């Protein structure tokens, strides 16, 4: 194994070993009943008498500018209530504010230039229903200037390529990087390392666009009405669909950023929104709907999107080429890597570089190996073909595992051994995951050198493994407010929308655990007017949100004990909370309830001492995959998936294991079939529907065995760490396919039958 570092737990009671609630089953999720019973009210469900519908004009071209616009016929369509164009002063000034990291590509929310086919441009229409909106949009007379478009970031990088955003960069299509990763950096001396290595291999890795569509098309509902609690300034309140799911993102945040008003003037109508996976692109309807409603006197307006229009946000393309140098013992000694990455088109905050809000798979992850010589060169290039969103961190490990597989193939060594030789990690996280995963997968029985095993049915057999760090995502400070009510229950409000994540449930377990309360006496509730952020939108952040909740729980417990001790005539050190009762330590039979002793409250804002991964990895996971490849058709079947994940500490088992199953199902789809495809001649999206863009269904779901590992080495509560982001990778399946065929690695995902057959044909010709 490579270098090691220490795991340092921080905060109160992080090293506790006795747990009553944390890590136990049978605690129904707060969202579960609403969702399975149909009681959950999503934005598409919100409706009241007199609701109007809004839709936008959309470009039929891959890149185009409005030369002239005549909306007079649209305004005369029966049932049309309002038509606004990009020249309207209010629309032209939107958004009034935007997140600071979007300023580089700032532009109006609605303009006269469409940056991809289907882009909202030129005009919006409000009418009595969708059919009337469509008739009005068809009646708008538009003269288009068709502009050059680029769908591939590699083409955007070429000298002489059309400049797509001259107002941002007049010299090339290169844009900036929000997260600040340097464009070029080097550790050690790569050229010298390559010269001294026993072996040098080249490698390539490519990822197309994957859609980040939501499980239901977006809908933004808004109206203006008097505040039932009174408005001293007379301004009406703006009601919108729901709250945010990430800092400075989400419908309610979009609404107030678009308006430039006070956040307190906006109220969320529903806590629910469709499930989202790391989708940082709020659609522009979130800002349009409040404006259109206000212009019409506050009547309810729903800005709607079709299913096809839900394909306007995607994981960005990325293409990598490089060289690796390694020695006969399997140690990696030099890496040289170049990454060309895609920035997208304008997103929901009037931003033209949405795609720079990502963590690209550059060579940063190689820093988590013991390799002494690393060179990285990367660049972001704007394209047309949809705005792009994030697909964080774990993709950095795709080229790392590809390099490990190259080493294993060249030396006849299992990739598992290569991983153990090279990754520098806090021990025993990696070894614990490796041992547990190998045993569950039966790796020692299944592994073979590339191209050396055929199944009884004639299909080629392949296995592979890959390692990745576990996402902690604790760089955000978490704000937790706790209150003890006169009823003796503990209340914690939160304000983000419910999108299928479990962090409110995990926080409830931790608060009950740390305070000595019965679980039912801890009420974690949705509070749409609550302006503080918890930002636990995924299991990855949830581990850190629970850490902050743990700290707040200790503060509130201290207040309760200080108050309750006086009832016994003792000091706070002489009493404890046991099952929601103040209990005398010297005589546990003497108890008193906390009901009626008053209201107490506390707040905590903070994050763990070492919340995110450093160059030496704290917690790891290892995934294993087994495939069968049909040499006649090129079809690939995943026979077995095993995910050994170091949770640090499992907070809520049902959610934790479900995160692994979800992530690996997503990985299966991305590996074998998912890809956003445009017509190269027109820039028109060809598979913007659920028939042609094929996500996994229950019939495609592979066998998945989640293997929880607990080393207490993460940065969250009790040493917990993140889950889902670490496993939604497609590269592992490609490594297993190569092990089956014994041919070349397929360089660009997905690993479709035509690519598999091409590899087999090339192998046969050699």
N, C-alpha and C positions, 0 to 999 in steps of 0.2 A: 504494500500500500504506500501511497505517496505521503506527503507531509500530514501532520496531525495538529489539531489545536484543541483547546479546552472548551467545554460548554459551560457557560456562566449563567446560572439562573438569577433572575433579578426580581425584586418586589417581595411582598409579604407572602409567606407560606407557600412559595412556589415548589418547595421540595416535600410537601406533605405526602403521606403514604396512605392515610385512611380516607376513604371516600364513601359517602352514603348515596350520592346522586350522580356525581360525575362518573362517566364510563359505564353507566347502567342503562338497561333497556326499559321498554314499556312506558315511555313518556311521550304521549301523542304530541305532534307538532302543532304549533299555534295555527298554522294554515291548513292543516290536514282536513279537518271536518268541512270547512268552507269549500275547499276545492273539490273533494269527492262527492259532496252533497249537491253541488251546484249553487250554493248560497253565495259564493264569491262574486262580487260585482266588479267586472273588468270595465275598462273604458268603452269597449264596444257594447256593453250592456246598458250604459247610462243613457237615458232618454226621458224626455218629458214633452208634454203637449207644446207645440209651437217651435220645436227644435228645427233649425235650418242646417243645411249641409254645405260645406265648402270644399272646393277642389281647385287644383292649380293647373295651369297650362304646362304641358311637358313637351320637351324637345323630341322630334322624331329622328334626330341626327346625333352622331357620336360627338360632335362639337359644333356649335352653331351660335350665331349672334342674331338678335332680332333687329332687322333693318327698319321695319315699320310694323305698326300694330294698330288695327282698327277693331274696337270692341263695340261699336254702335249696334251691330246686329245682335250681339250677345245680350246687350242690355234690354233688347226688346222681346227676348224670349219670355213667354208667359211663365211666371213662377220664379223668375230671377229677381233677387232682392238687392244685389250689390255686385258690381264688377270694379276691381281696382287693378291698376297696372303698376309696373315697377317705377313709373314716374310719380306716383302718389308720394307726397312729401313724407308721410308717416312711415310708409313701407321703405322708402329710400333711406330713411334714417335708422332702420333697424339692422342689427340689434343695438340698443342704446349702450349696452355694456356686454362684455364677453370675458371668459376666463383669460387670465394674462398669458397663458401659454398658447393662445390662439392668435395673438396679435400679429404674428409674422405674416400671416396670409389674410389679414382682415379685409372683408368685403361686405357689401350690403346683403341682407338676408335674401332679398329677391332682386335680381338684376336683369340685364338684357342679354346675358351670355349664358348659354347652357353648356355645362362642362362634361356632360355625358348624356347618352341617349336615355330619355326618361327623366332628365333633370327638370326640376321646377324652375320655370323661367317666365318672365313677361307679365303674367296676369293671374289673379285668383278670382273665383266666382263663388258667390253665395246664393243658394236657391232652396226651393222647398224640399228637394230630394236629390238623390244622386243622378237619376235619369235626366232631370232638368239641368243639372250642372254639366253633364256630358254634352247635352244638346247646345248649351251656351258655349262651351269650350270649342265645339266643332264649328260654331258660327263666327268665332274670332278669325279675322283675316290677318295672317302673318306673312310677312316677306322675310325669308331667312337668308342669311349669309352663311353658307356652309364653310366651316373652318377645318384646317388639318387636325387630325386626332392621332393619338398614340395610345395603344392599349397595353404595351409591354414596356416595363421600366428599362429593359436592356436597349430597346430601340430609342427610348428617351435620352439615354446616355450617349448615344453615338454623335460624333461631330456632324454638324449640318442638319441635325434633327430640328423640326419646327419648334419654336419657342412657345410653349403653351401658356406661360404666365409671365409675360415680359414686364409687367408692373412689379413682380416680385424679384425676378432675376432676368435682366435683359440679355445675358450672355449664354445662359444654358438652362436646362430644366432641373438643375440641382436646387434643392431646398434645404431648410434647416432641420435641426433635430432637437425637439423639446427636451428630451431627457438628458441631453448634454454629453452623450457618448462621443469621444473624440473621433474625428474622421480618420485619423491615422495615428497609430501608436505602436511601440515595439518594446518588448521586454527581452533583455539579453541581446544576442546577435544571431539573427535567424540564418543569414547566409552562411556564417561560420558553422552553425549547428547542422545545417543541411549537408555541408561538405564533410563533416565528421561522422554523420550518421551511417550506420551499416546499410540501411535501406532508405530509399526515397520513393514515395508514391504520390500521384496526383489524385485529387478527388473533386467531384462536383455535386452540388445539391441545389435543387430547385423546387420552389413551392408556388403553385398558381394561386389565384384568388379563391378563397372559400367564402361562401355566404354566411353572414352573421344574422340571417333572417330571424324574426321572432316567431313564436309558435302561432300567433295570430297577427294579422295586419294591424299596424298602429292606428289608433284613433285618438284624437285630442278634442275633448269636450270642454267648453268654457262658457260661462255667462257672468254677468255683473249684477249684483244685488246689494241691498243695504245690509250692513253688518248687524246681526241681531243683538249684539252687545253695544251698538251705538257707534257712530262715526263723528268724533268731535270736529273733523275738518270737512265733513259732508261728502267725502269721496266714497263711492261705492266700492264694495269688495269684489275682487276677481276670483271666481271659482274655476278650478282646472282639475284635470283628471286625477293626478296623484303626485306623490313627492319624488324626490330624486333617488337614484341608486348609486351614485358616485359623486365625489366632490365636484360641485359646479356642473353637474349634469342632471338631466331629468326634466319632465314637463313643467313642474312648478318653478324650478330654477330658470328654465328657458323663458317662462312667461315673464318673470320679473326682470330678467336680463333684457328681454325684448322691449319691455315697457319703460325701463329705467325708473321704476317706482320703488317704494319700500317693500321689503320682503313680507312685512306684516300685513300688507294689503292683499295677499294671495292665500287662498285656502284650497286644500286638496279635497276632492270629492270621493275618492276611493283609495284604499291602501293597495289595491291590486293592480298589477300590470302583467303583461305577458312575459313569460320567462325570457331571460336575456343571458347571453354568455359573453361577458366582457365587451359589451356593445357600448362604446363611448360616443356614438353618433346619435344624438337626439334629432329627430326629424323636425323640419322647419314648421310643420303644422302646430307644434307646441307653442310657437311664438305667434303664428298667424291667427290662430283661433281667438285668443283674447282681444286682439286688435279688431278683428272683424265683428265680434260680438259687441264691442264698445261702440263701433261706428253705427251699429243698428239698434242702439238704445239698451244694450245689455241682454238681448234675447239669446237663448242658448244656441251655440254654433258648434257643430261637430266637423272638424277637418278630417277627412277620411283618406285612407290609402287602400289601394287594391293589393291583392296578394303579390302581384308582379312588382308593384312599387315597394314592397317590403324587401326586395333584393338590391336596394340601393346602398347597402353598407356591407363591407366584406373585409376579411382578413387580407392584408396586402401581399402582393407577390414579393418574393425574395429569391435571389440567385447568388450562389456562392461558388467560387472556384479557389483551389489552393493546392498546396503541397505539404506533405508531412515527412519528417525524418524520424526514424526509429532504429533501435538497436536489436541485436539478435535475441536479447532477453525479453523483448516486448515493451520496453520503455520508450515513451515518446520524448524526443529530444528537440524537435523543431516543428513549428507550424507557421505557414505563410498563407494568409487568407484574404480574399477580396470579396466584399459583399455589395451587391447592387440591390437597393431596396426601393419599394414603391411608396410614394406619397399619393394621396388621393385627391379627389375633387372637393368642392365646397360642401361642408356638412351643415349641421343644424344650428351653428352659432355664427354664420356668416364667415366661415373660415375656409380658405382655399388649400390648406395643407393638412387636412384632417389626418392623413396617414402618417404624419410625423409624431403622432401621439402613440407610439408603439415601441416595443423593445425588440429590435430586429435580431436575427440569429447570427450576429457578428461573432468575433472570436473571444468575446468576453468570457464565455464559459470555459475556454481553454485555460483561463487563469485558475480555474478550480482543479486543474490537473497539476502534476509536478513538473510539467514541461518547462524547461528554463528559458526557452527561446520562442517567442511568439510575436508575429507581425500581423497587424490588422489594418486593412484599408476598407472603408465603407463610404457609401454615398446614397442619399435619398434623391429620387427623381419623381417629379410629378407626371401623372398620366391622366388620360380620360378614363372612362369605364368605371364609374362609381367612386364614392368616397370610401375611405378605408378606416377601419377601426383597429383596436388592439387585439393581440393574441399573445399575451406576455411571456416573458422570460424563458419558459421551458424550451422554446424553439432554438435558443442558443445551444442547446445540447444536441440538436440533430447532427450538425457537422462533427461534434465531438464523438458521438457514437458511431458515425460513419467512419471516422478515422480509426476508432478502436476495431471496427469490423475489418477494415483494410489490413490492419496489423495482424489480426488473428488469421485472416486468410493467407497472408504471405508467410506466416510462420507455422501454420497448422496448429494454432493455439485457440482454445475456446475464448470467445469474446469476454466471457465472465472473468477469466484469468487476466485478460488485458485490462479490464476495468479495475480490478483489484490492485494491479501493479501501478496504475497511473493516477487515480483520483486521490486528491488530498482532502481529508475529511476529518470531522470530529469522530473519533472512534468511540463506541462501536457501531455507529449508525449504518455505515455502508456494509460492514461485514454482517451485521444482524439482518439487514434486508436481503443481502445476497444469500445467506444461509437459509433463511426462511423461505425465500422465493424458489431457490433451487430445489428444496425438499418438496414443496407443494407442486411444482411443475414436473418433478422427476427429471431435472436437467441432465444429470449424469447418465441416465438411461437413454435420453432422447438425442443428446448432442452428437453430431458427426461433422466431419469436414465437408466443405461445400460440394454439392453434387454427388454425394455418395450414398444416398438412400432413396429407394423407390418403394412405395406402399404396395400392398397386394393388389389393389385395384388399378395399378399402373400410374398413379399420380406420383409426382415428385414430392418428397418430404423435406421440410425445412424448419429450422428452429433458430431463434435469435434472442438476445437479451439487450437491454439498454438501461443505462443509469441516468438519473436526473436529480438535481437538487429539489427539495420540497419548498414550495412557495410560502414564505411567511408574510410578505406584503405588509409589514408593520411600519412602513416609513411614515404613515399618517398617525397623528395624535388622535386618540379616541376620547370623546367627551361623554362621560357617563354621569347622569344625575339620578340619585336615589332619594326616595321620600318614604318615611313611615307615616301612614295615615292614622287617624284616631281609631280605626278599626283594627289596628295592630298588624296590618299587612304592609308589605314593602312594594313600592311602585317604581317602575322604571319606564319612562316614556321613550319612544324612538320615532323617527319621522320618515324613514325611507320607505319606499314602496316594497311590497312583498312580491318577490320574483322567484320564489322557489328555493331560497337559501335558508339555512338553519340557524344563523347566528343568534336571533332572539331566543330560540329554545336553549341554545348552549349557554347563553348569558344567564338565563333563569336558573339553570342547574348550578352554575358557579356561584351565583349570589346566595342561593339556598345553602349550598355547601359551606361557604365561608362565614355566613352569618349565624348558622345554626337554626335556620327557619325551615318549617315544613315547605315542601315544594309548592303546594297549593296556596301558600301565603305570600308567594313572590309573584307579583303581577307585572309582566312585561307587556306593555300595551302600545298600540299605534296611536300617536298623537300628531295629527296633521299640522297643527299650529306650532309645533315644537321646533325651534330654529336651530338647536344644537345638532351636531352630526355625530353619529356613531360610525358610519361608513363600514359596516360589516357586510358588504354586498355579496360576498362569496365566502366559502369555507376558508379560503386562503386568508382573508382579513378577519374572519370570525375568531380565529385563534388569538389574534391580538386584541380584538374587542373584548373577549372574555378576560384578558389580562387586566385591562383597564377597569372592567366591572369588578374584578377581584379586589383591586385596590380601593375602589369606592365602597365596596361592601365592608371592608375592615374599618373604614372611617365612620360609616354609619353605625356599625355594631358598637364601636367605642362610645359613641354618643348615647346609644340605648342603654348600655351597661352603666355608664356614669349616672344616667337618670334613674335607672331601675335599682341601682345599689342602695340608694337612699331609702327605698321602701323596706329594705332589710336592716338599715342602719349600719351598713358595711361599706368598704371601698369597692371600686369597680373591679379590682383584681380578684375579689372574693366571689364574684358572680359570673355566670356564663349564660349564653342563649342556647337552649336545648329544645328542639322541636317547637320553636316559636314562644317558648316560656323562659322568663328570667329565672335562673336556677342557682341556688346557693351551692357553691362547690363543696363546702364542708358537709352539707346534708342535702343531697339531690332530691330528697322528698319534699323539700320546701321550694315551692315554685309559685310564680305569679305571672299572669298573662301581661303582655305589653299593651293590650287594648286599653285605651283611655289615658295613657300616661302623657299624651300630648303628641304633637307632630314634630318630627325631626327630619332633617334633610342634609344631604351632602352632595358635593360635586367633585368629579375628578377628571382631569384632562392630561393625558400622557400616553406613553408607549414604552415598551420594554427597552432595557439598556442596549441590547444588540438585536434589533428587530428584523433586519434583513440579512441576506447572505453576504458574507465577506469573501475574500479570495479563497479562503479555506471554508469548505462547505460545512454547515452545522448538521443538517439532517438530509437524508437521502431517500430515494426509492429506486427499486429495480423492477422493471417489467419484463416478462417473458412471453414469447409468442410462438405458436406452432402453426404451420400452414401446410396445405396440400395444393399442389399446382398441377393442373391438367395440361400435359404437354401438347394435346391435340387442339384445345380451345383457348389455352392461356388463362382460363378462369382460376381464380384463387379462392380457396376456402380457409377461413381461420378456424382451426380446430380447437385451440386452447389459448386463453389469455390468463396470465397470473400477474397480479400487481402486488408486490410486497412494498408497503409504504410505511415509512417511519412517521407516525403521527406525533411523535414526541410523547403525547398523552392523548388518548381518545376522549373527547369531551362527551359527545353524543353518538353512540355506535351506529344507530340506524342511519343517521345522516352521513356519518363518516364513510361507511362502506358504500352507501348509495352514491356518494361523490365519485368513488372509484368506478363503479359500474357505469355511471353516466359518462364519465370522461373516456373510458375505453370504448364505449359504444360510439361516441363521437369520433374517436380515433379511427375506428373501423370504417366509418363512412368516408372520412377524409382520405384514408389510405387507398380505398378500392374504387370509389365512384365520384366523390364530390369535386366539382370544378366549375367555376363560373366561366361561361364561354360567350364570346362576342363574335359577330361576323367581322372578319378582318377587312372586308371591303367597305362596310358602312358604319361599323362601330355599334351596331344594334345587338342588344342582348338576346341570345338565342335560347337560353334555358332558364328563364326567370319564372319558373313555376315548379310545383311540387311533383310533377310528372317527369320532367326532364332533368331537374336538379334533384338527384336521388339521395336523400338522406336515409340512414338506416331505419328500418321498421322492426317490429317484433320478430318478423321472419328472418331478418338479417342478423339479429343479435347473436354474437358469438358466445361461447361458454366463457364466463368470467369468474375467476376466483380471487376475491380480494383477501389479502393477507396482512392484517394489521400488525405493526411492530411499534413498540413503545420504548424509547430510550430516554425520554425526558430531556432532549437536547434542543428543542425548538425555542423560539423566542416568545411564544405566547404563554397563556396561563398554564402552569405546571409543566412548562417545557413543551407545550403543544406547538404544532406548526400547520402549514397549509396543506391542501389536498388537491383539488381538481385540476388546476392549471398545469400541474406537473405531468399529467398523463394524456392530455389531448393532443398527442403527437401521432403523425402518420409514418414516421421514418422506421419504426420498429418492424412494421409489416414488410417494408422493402428489404430490410436486412434478412428477414426470414425467407423471403422469396429468392434472394441471391443464394442463400444457403441451400435452397432446394434445387435451383437450376445449375449452380456451379459456374454460371456465366458472369457477365458484367453486372454491376449495380445499375439499377434504373435510376437515372439522375434527376428526373422530374416527376413529382407526384401528380395525380394519383397513379397507382400501379395497375393500369387497365390491361385487359387481355392482349391488345395490340402491342403494347410495350413488352409484355412478357414473351409473346411469340417472337418479337424482333430479337430479344436477347437469346432465346433458344436457337433461332436461325443463325445468328452470328456465331454462337458457340459451335454449331454444327459445321460451319464453314471454316473454322479455325483448325 
